[in-house]
């Protein structure tokens, strides 16, 4: 009788050590409260002739709104879950995106100029996401790092190694 009670007590005490609480983060929480106002989300390109020009490799890259926007230092090292859209940077031969930029709205960095750097997370993921699935938003979970990162598409103010990636669905609450 004593052993099961002791085992149960040890299990209860060990739970807080093994379960890291994941904080649901919004994009607005990634902007310091004292930061200057950010530009309004740009209008996506819907004219297919302009879209072809924007996607052409010879086209000039769109200028990022604020490539060195201030970040929230207190977020460094926090386990977070953040919704957003995936902009691929590295794709495997099997068609899996294993390195990408997570952005708050569809088309950022490709169809419209990149958002401020504090609205971009440079993510690496071991398993990745199928390239065909990128038209939907995703939840990305992992430890957020406050660290700048540069790619051909944009400057990012944050980085993350994704522990989990799954389709975004609105909660009922």
N, C-alpha and C positions, 0 to 999 in steps of 0.2 A: 504494500500500500504506500509506503514511503517513496519508493523509486518512481512510480508514475507521477506522484505529486512533485517530486524534485525535477523530473524531466519536463513537466509542464511549466514549472516555474522558470527553468533555464530557457525554455523556448520563448516564453513571454518576454524575458529580459533581453534575449538576443534579437528579437524582431526589430526594435528601433535601430539597431546597428546595421542590419542588413537591408532595410527598406529605406531608400533615399526618397524623400518627398520631391515630387516633380512639380514645379511651379508653372502654371499656365500663364504665358506671357503674351502681351499685346504689343504691336509695333509701336504704339504711342509710349509705352513704358521704356522703350529703348532710346528715347530722346530725353536728355536732361531737362528738368523743369525750368532751369534758367537759360536754356538755349534760345537763340534767336528764332523767330518764326521760320518754318520750313516752307518751301514752295508747294503749291497745290499740285496734286497728282496730275501729270500731263495727259492730254487727250490721246488715246490710242490711234494708230493709223488704220483707217478702214479702206482707203482707196488702194486697191490692189496694185496699181501701177507704182504708187509711193512705197508700198510694202515690199515690192520686188527690189526697188532701189535700196531700201533700208537693209534688206537681207543680203544684198550682193556683197561678195567679199571685197570688191573694189570700192564700195561705198565708204565714205568717211564715217568713223565711229561717232555716235551721238555723244554730245558733251554731257558729262555727269553733272547733276544739279549742285551737289556739295560734296566733293570728293574727300574732304577732311572734316566732316561734321562731328560735333562733340558726341561722346558716348557716355553711357552710365557705368562708371567704374565699379559700382556695387554689384553689378550683374556678373562680374568675373567669377567663374568657378561654380555658378549656380546650375543645378539640374533644372532644365526648362523644357517646356513643350510650346512650340510656336507654329502657327499656321501660316502657309504661304505657297507661293508658286516656285517651281524649279526652273532655273535657267542652266542648261547643261554646260559643263566645262570639259569633262572627260567621260568618254563612253567606251565601254569594253567591246570586244569583238562580238559578244553575245547580245549587244544592244542594251546594256545596263549602264545607267548614268551613275558613276561612283564619285564624282566630284562636281559640285554645282553651287550656284548662288541661289539662296532662298530670298525671295523678294515679296513685298506685300500685295502686289497686284499683277494680274496676268499681262504679259507682254513687256514688262520692265526689262531694260537692257537690250531688247531686240526690236520691238515695235515702237517703243518710245524711249526717250533718254533715261539712263539709269537714275534711280532715286538717290537721295543723299546716302553717304556711306554708313550712317547709323541706322539705315533702313535696309541693309544688306548683310546677310550672314553667309560666309564662305563655308560650305559644308563638305566633309568627306564622309563616305559611307562604304563599308566593306561590301555589302550585298548590292546596294544601290536600288534604283528604280528603273523599270522598263521605259525605254525611250517613248514608246507608244502611249504611255499613261500620263504624259506631262501636261495635258490640257486641263487637268483638274488640280485643285489645291490639295496640299498634304499637311499633316501634322508631322513635325520633326522633333524628336526628343533627344536630349543629350546634355552634356556639360557645356555651357556657353563660356567662351573665352573672349575677353575684351582685348582684341589684338587686331591690328590692321592687316589687311591682305590685299594683294593686287592681282588682277587678272587682265586679260585683253579687253574684257567687257566693262569692268568697273572696279572701283576701290570699295572694299568692304571694311566696316568698322568692327565686326565681330567674326568669330570662327566657332565651328562646332564639329565634333566627331559624332555622327548620328548613331545613337543606340537603337532607335526605333523610327520607322517611317511608315505612315499609314494614311489612307484616304481621309480627307477632312470631311466631317459631318457636323452640322449644327447640333448642339445639345438641346434637349427639351427644356432645360432650366433657364 
